[in-house]
Amino acid sequence: MEKNITAADLLSLGYTEGKALGLALQATKTSAGITLDVLTDLLAQPGQFLGHEYLSAVANQLMNDQVPDETISLREAGDGYAIFGEDNIEAGARSQMDIAMRLPVTAGGALMPDAHQGYGLPIGGVLATRNAVIPYGVGVDIGCRMALSIFDIPEAFFTENRARFQRELIAQTSFGAGAGFQGRFKADHAVLERPEFRQTALLKQLQDRAHAQLGSSGGGNHFVEWGIIGFAEDDPALGVVKGRYVALLSHSGSRGLGATIAGHYTRLAKDLCKLPQEAANLAYLGLESEAGQEYWMAMNLAGDYASACHEVIHSKMTVAMGGQLLAKIENHHNFAWKETWNGENVIVHRKGATPAAKGILGIIPGSMTAPGFLVRGKGDVQSIQSASHGAGRQMSRTKAIASISKQDMRALLKANDVTLIGAGLDEAPMAYKNIHQVMAAQTDLVDVVAMFEPKIVRMADDGSKED
């Protein structure tokens, strides 16, 4: 039996005075299986111990204590991962996912059928990690989400009053990078009084901006739209009977609050976690580190703020148009969750992917002329209980602007009886994948509950990206 391990023993191995040494000594008293050989391996490759029952805290501290200029090695080969709709996924997205699978903290991954290249983790990428969170694995628009309100308003009423629905959609929403509300037009919500806004200097600075932008929608592919949702059969769990109803669908996130949080903690992660150039945007923070705990708190606040924005939008539109609310469904992406997967506690990053645990409702939109789908998750293990978050781009914004004409876009809108307010050619329906092909590629992941047909769509008209 190995003698009791002392601080002197650890110092002789190369440990230095500090928190990691203390945590390591505590761990040796907890488990007899922690030998000097194990502690030598831990010091050499702390990333391999992030999921260890007794040594994860030591591994995290060692990684936080690493000399900033010291590069963390990637694994020579990552584990395999499931790909859904593989034939329609570009090579760039595959390459990014391959790199993510080689991180020392990675436990598993999957690519959704709407996947395309992004920054760090591809859009449509799902990555499970051990005790670490990747700011760029969450994304810039933290907590971006879909919200759907279904009303008892019949389709005929919408048709007869379409101009009024359009007028109120314009009056009650605000779009564009930096957009928001001033004076008496600003909304209030309990999220603005959250104590987290007083816990870091960064969040204190963002509170006023968050108030001004509450209930606004940003740019890029964010939208608020009226449409008709059709249920082919009764859904007792949701409480909606077979039929066609007027519905409001919105897509946006945490605005400037989330973008600033993402930028700040991505820079911090890159300073603390030096990775090879090809993986630099996947820099991660240990969840037991101070920076990791701060980011986790800020990320969750941003997610709740994004939800509050949708609540304000839907509340305004309900007051303006009336009708009894039959059901409200909401789901988010661009987030990280603490989940159990394959019997292991992991952090699941869904960057542009819909949570699809068994029985969980989600919304998968198409494009401004293509239908969206209300779905119920099947809890598929290979997908890490996820599904696509939309159709996914098949053209970059630059290519779409260069190759799609205004005339073609107008013709497609007219053919589908869609009124468009705002949006540029970069968001033209032709820039997106075929939503029916995307849905066909994930029949093992979700069941379709109802189909939503867009009718009046509002988006930013300044060409700005999501912020």
N, C-alpha and C positions, 0 to 999 in steps of 0.2 A: 504493500500500500504506500502510495506516495506521501511524503511528509507534508505538513501544512505549508501552503505556499505563502510566502511573505512578500512585503513590498520590495525587499532587497532582491528577491528572485525575479520579480517583474522588471525591476530596473536593469538587471543584468541581461534580460531578454531584449531590451531596447525601449521599454515603456518609459515615459517621463512622468515627473511629478504632476499631478492634476486629477481632474474628475474621472478620467477613464481608468486610471490606476486604481482609484478607490472603488469604482464600480466593479472592476475585475476582481478585486479582493473579496468584495461582498458576494460575487457570483460563486467563487470557489468554496465559500461556506455553505452555499445553497445546494450545490451538486458535486458529488464525489467524482463525477466523470470529467470534470474540468481539470485537465492536467497541464503541465508546462508545455507539452507538445501542442495541445489544443490552443493554448494562449499564444504560442509562437505563430501558429497558422492564423489566428485571429488578428494579430498585429500586422501580419503580411497582407492579408486580404479581408479586411473588415466587412466589405460588401457581401461576402459569402455567408456572413453570420447574422444578417439583418432579420432573418426569420427564426433564429435560434431561441429556444424556450428560455434560456438563462442569460445568454450573452448578447441579445439584440441591443440592449441599452449601451453596453460597452462598445459594440460595433458602431453604433450611431455616433457616440462621443468621439471615437477615434477618427471617424470620417469628418466630423466637424473640426477636429483639431489638426487635420492634415495641413501641411504647408500649402498655401494657395497655388503655388506654381507647380505642384506635383500633380501629374495627370493620372486620373483613375482609369485603369485598363478596362476595356470591354472584354466580355467572354469571347473566345475564339469562334464559337458557333452558338447561336441562340436555339432554343427549343422550337419545334414546329408549332404552327398556329392555324386555326381554321380560317378559311377564306370563303365568303359567301358571294355568289355572283362573280366568280373569278374572271370570267371571259371579258367583263366590262370594267375591269379595274386597271388603271394605268400603271406602268412600270414604276413611276416615281413613288406612288403610294406604297407599293410592295417593298421598294428599297428602304423607305423610311421605317416601315414596320419591321423589316429584317434587322435594322440597326437597333430599334427599340428593344427587340427581343434579346439583344446581347448585353443589355445593361446588367450590372451585377445584382441589382435589386429586383429584376423582373421575375415574376412567377408564371405569367401566361399572357396570351394575347389573342386577338381576333380582328378580322377586317370585315366590315359590313358591306353590303352590295352597293352602297352609294359612295364608297370610299374614293377619295382623290387626294392629291398631294397638298400638304399644308406646311406648317412650320413645326419642326420637331416631330411630334406624332401626327400621322396623316389625319385629315378629316375623315370621320368614319372609322377611326381606329379605337380599339378597346385594349387597355393595358392594365394588367393586375401586377402590383408591386408589393414588396415586403417592407412594411414600416417606413415607406418613403413616399413623398408626393412630388410630382413634377409640375411646376407652374405652367409650362408650355404644353404639358400633357392634358391639362384642363382647358387651356386656351385663353385668348385675350378677352373674349366676351363671357366672363364667368357667369354660370347659371343661366345662360341663354335657354329659352324655353318656348313651349307651345301652350296655348290656353284656348279652350273651346267652350263656348256657352251655347246650349241648345234651348231654344224657346218654343213655347206652344203656338207660335205664330205660323199660320198656314202659308204655303208657297204662294197661293193666289194673292194674299195681302201684300207680300213682298213685290210681286209683279205690278200690282196696281199702284204701289207707293214707292217705287224704285228711286225716284228723284229725291224723296225725303230721306231714304236710307243713305243715299250718296251725300246729300247736304250735311247730314249729321256726322257722317264719317269724317268729312273734311273739318267740320267745326270742332270736334271733340278730340282730335289726335294731333300729334306734332312729330315730324320726322326730320332726319338729317344729323350729321355729325355736329355735336355741340348744341343741338336744339334742346329746348326746354320751355318752361313757363315762367312768367314774372308776375309780381304783385298778387292781385286777388285771384289770378288764374292758377296759382300754384296749389297743388293738392297737399293734403296732410295724410299721414299714415303712422301707425304705431312703430313701424320699423325705424323711423327717423329718431326715435327716442331710445333706441337700443344702447345699452351700456358699452358695447364694443366700440362705438364711435368715440369714446373717451379713453380707450385703453392704449392707443398708440398715436404718435404724432401724425403719422400718415392719415389715419382715419379721421382724426380731428379736422385736418385740413380739407377733407373731402365731404364733410357733412352738409355744408351749405350748397355745394354743387349737386349733391344727391337730392336735396330738397327741390332745387330748381328743375331737375330732369325727371322727377318722379312722374310716371305716367306717360313719358315720351318714348319714342321707338327707335331712334338712331337711323343709320343708313344701311347700305349693302342690301342683303336679301331679307331684311326685316320687313314685316308687313302687318296690316290689320285689314281684314276683309270680311264682307258679308257673303254668305252663300247658302246653299240648300244642302242639308244632310239627309240621306235616305237610309232607313233601317229596313232591310228586306224581311226581317222577322222581329218579334218581340225580344227585348233584352231585359228579363226580370231583374237581374243583378243591378243594372243601371236604372231600372224603373222607367224605361221608355218603350212604348208599344210601336209596332210596325207602322211606318209612314214616312212622310217627308216634312221636314221642319226647317224654319229659318234658323241659321246659326251664325255666330260670330267667332272667327278664328284669328288669333294673333301670334306673332313670332317676333320676339326681341329679348334682350337680356339686361345686363346690369349697367349699361351706359358708361359714362366716364368713370364712375366708381370702380367698376370691375376692370376696365382697361388700365387704370392707374395702378390698381393693386397688382394686376398681372405683370405690368412692366417693372414695378419695383421689386417684386419677389423673384422674377426671372433673372434680373441683374444680380440680385443677392445670391441666388442659387448658382449662377455661373461663377461668382467669386469664390464661393465655398466648395463647389463641386466641379473641379476641372476635369472635363471629359475630352477625348479626342475630337478634333474639329468636326468630323462627320456627325458626332452625337452632341455637339455643344448645346443645341436647343432642347436637349433632354435632361439638362442639369436638374438634380433633385435635392430635396431637403428632407433630412431625417425627421420623422414625426416627433421624436423625443427631444429634438433640438429646439432652442428658443425660436430660431427663425421658422422652423417647421410648424411649431405651435401657433406662431403669429399668423403665418399664411393660412393655416387651417381655419383659424378664427375669422380672418378677413374674407376667405373664400365663402364660408357659410353665411356671413353677413351679406355679401354681394348676391348670393343665391336667393336669400330671403327678400332682398331689395328688388331683384328682378321679378320675383313673384308679386311683390307689392305693385310694381309698375303695371303688370297685367290686370291686377285687381282693380286699379284705378281706371284703366281703359275700359274694362268690361262694365264697371259700375256706371261710368258716364254714358256709355252707349245704351245700357239697360234703361236708365232714367230717361234718355232722349227718345227711345223708340217704344218703351213699354213692353208688355208681354210677360208671361210667367216663365221663370227659369225652370226647365225640366231637369237639366243636368249640367254640371260643370266639370270638365276634365282638364288636367294640367300635368305636363311632364317636362323635365328639364334635361339638358345635355351640357356639354362643356363644364364638367364637374367631376369631383372625385368622391367616392363613397367608401365607407368601411363595410366590407361584406365578407361572408364566408364562402369560399369557392374551392371545390375539391378538398374539403375538410380543413382548409387553411384560412386563417384570418389575413385578408389582403386589402390593399387600397385599389379600388377599381376606377380607372380613369376612362371616362366616355367622352371623347372629343368629337362631338357630332355623332352621337349614337344614343338611341332611346333605351332607357331601362325596360327590360322585358321579362322580369321575373314572373313566375306562374300566376296568372290571374290579374296582373297589373295592367291597367289601361294606359295607352299611349296614343299619340297623334303623329302620323307620318304624312306630311304634306307633299304634294307633287310640285307643280309650278303654277304660275298665275292663270294658266289655261287648263292644266291637268288636274285631275281629282286628287284629294288627299284621303287618308284612311284613318278611321278610329279603330284601334287594334287592341287585342288582349294578349299579353305575353304568355309564352308556353314554358319559360324557365329553362331554355336549352343550355346545357353545361358548356358545350364547345364555343358558343358565342359569348360566354361569360354573362349569360342572361341579358342579352342586348339585342337590338335590332337597328335598322337604319334610322336616320333622323330626317330623311327626305329623299328626293330623287338623286341628288348629288350632281355636281357640275361635270359636264363633259367637254366644256370649252373654258379656257381662262377668260377673264374679263376683257383682256386686250384682244384676244382672238374673236370674241363675240362681237365687240364693237366694230372690228374690221370686216367681219364676214356676214353680218346680219343687217338687212336693210330695214328702215322704218316702215316701208310699205309692207314687207313680209310680216313684220310684227303686228301691224294694224290689222292685216287680213286674218291672221290667226286669232287675234282677240275677237274680231267680229264673228268669225266662224264658231267660236265657243261662247258667244253672248256674254263676254266679259268686258266690264267698264274698268279702265285702268286710270288711276290718278297717280302721277309721278312715275318713277322708274325710268331707267335708261336701257339702251340696247345690251348693256352688260348683264342685265337681269332678264333678257328675253327668254321665253320658254324653250327655244331651240338650244340655249346654252346648257340645258339640263338633260340628264339621262331620262330615258323612258320610265316613268314611274311604275308602269305595269310590269316591265321586265324586272325592276328592282323588287317589287312585291313578290313576283314569282320566285325570286331567288331566296326568299326568306319565309317560305311556308312552314318550315320547321321551327321558326322562331316566334311567329305571331299568328293569331287568327283574326280575320277581318270582321269587325262588328258592324261598321257602317261606312258609307262613302260620302265625302264632302265635295260639292261642286262649287268652285269660286264664282262669284257673280260681280261684285264690286270690290276692287283691290286697290288699296292705297300703300305706296312705298315712297321712300325718299326720292326726290327728283334732281338732286345735286351731284349724283355720281359718287357720293361719299361712301367710304367703307364703314363697316360696323364699328362702333366705338363704345 
